[in-house]
Amino acid sequence: MSADTVTSSTPPEVSIIIVNYNSSQKTLKCIENILNNTPHTIPYEVIVIDNASHSEDYNVLAEGIASLKETYKGLQPSPIRLVRLSRNYGYTGGNNVGAKIARGKYLVILNPDVVVVRGWLIPLLEVLSSSEEVAAVQGKILLPHGLIDSTGIFMDIYGNVVKRGYHEKDSGQYDNATFSEIFSVSGAAFAIKRDIFLKVGGFRSRYFMYFDEVDLCWRLRLLGYSVLYVPTSVVYHMHPSGIEERYDFHQRARFRYLDTKNKTYSILSNSCNLRNMLFLLLGLAGGILLDMIRMIKTKENRAGPRLVAVLHAILYNIRGITYDHRKYCSNKGKNKLNLLRLPLPVVIRLFRIKMRYGGAGFRKAYNKLLRYQYLFCAIDNNSVGT
């Protein structure tokens, strides 16, 4: 579409959704980067969902958006829409609201601390529109100092979830087409077809946050859709390092609780055969056991919140689990789950590394496997429902 045909009445092709919670300055910077680096030949809208932020933060956000509208009104006809929710619905609920009110054919979901650069959007749309089977895509997500944050998320039959390339120097090692198929996008920045997002029910609102994007892509694959990595699209994720450095003990315990509860629910509702479910639950139990062993050596209780989370996911969500299992496991002929299957000696070695070096060492070792995944990491075709 040529630039002179894009007017204020042109329906947006793309809806960019940003969920804000007491992060107005980051959100405003994100919007400004979008306006500066997104081609005006593409009609798009920016939807900002405010998750009941403090009044001071919301006022800064509202005033900042009004200022941006005034500054860019002659250059960018697509509107910026601000919606304030009555309470905090989390990452999942906020994005679901944004998706429902969006007018675009494609949704782009961004964290407030993501900075886009020129050329970031068109490659995503080209791949997303290339086939009806492609449901979601993710570009190359880099950290501020140029290291990789994510080139896609992978999960194996033991439930280990790893961001490929995390903290590696970007030398184009994942730019080959061999690495285009991924298990899941990163929730920090990805694009998805709106009709498919709504068809699968969007994010599970019960998750609030954590494991939400993996669960979403898991369900997409169960329905026969593909999830792809697009290295020619680049954005920067400006967050600091992991939760160990950013939050206190109680917050970390809360996050582990949410992550484990959500993962347990996904395992029980999305596993379409008993073999897969047993392997995934075995991996989850092994992770909790490792936390218990580490708890003996340190003062931090990692295992407690995770055990409570597993019980919560099972005891309080039985009806939802059985309903979702029937819903997503009925498409056995189209299922494209494809979990990575690692040889048992490799798995044992990985857990030994995790015991000795913690999560950082585990991720580093796992990423070495992912770089050569097509040499010795088999794809578990039995993950398809049978």
Secondary structure, DSSP 8 states (H G I E B T S, - for coil): --GGG--TTS--SEEEEEEESS-HHHHHHHHHHHHHHS-TTS-EEEEEEE-S--HHHHHHHHHHHHHHHHHHTTT--S-EEEEE-SS--HHHHHHHHHHHH--SSEEEEE-TTEEE-TTSSHHHHHHHTS-TTEEEEEEEEE-TTSBEEES-EEEBTT--EEETTTT-B-SSTT-SGGG-B-SB--TTEEEEEHHHHHHTTSS-GGG-SSSHHHHHHHHHHHTT-EEEEEEEEEEEE---S-HHHHS-HHHHHHHHHHHHHHHHHHHHHH--SHHHHHHHHHHHHHHHHHHHHHHHHSS---HHHHHHHHHHHHHS-HHHHHHHHHHHSS-TTT----EEE--HHHHHHHHHHHHHHHHHHHHHHHHHHHHTHHHH-EEEGGGS--
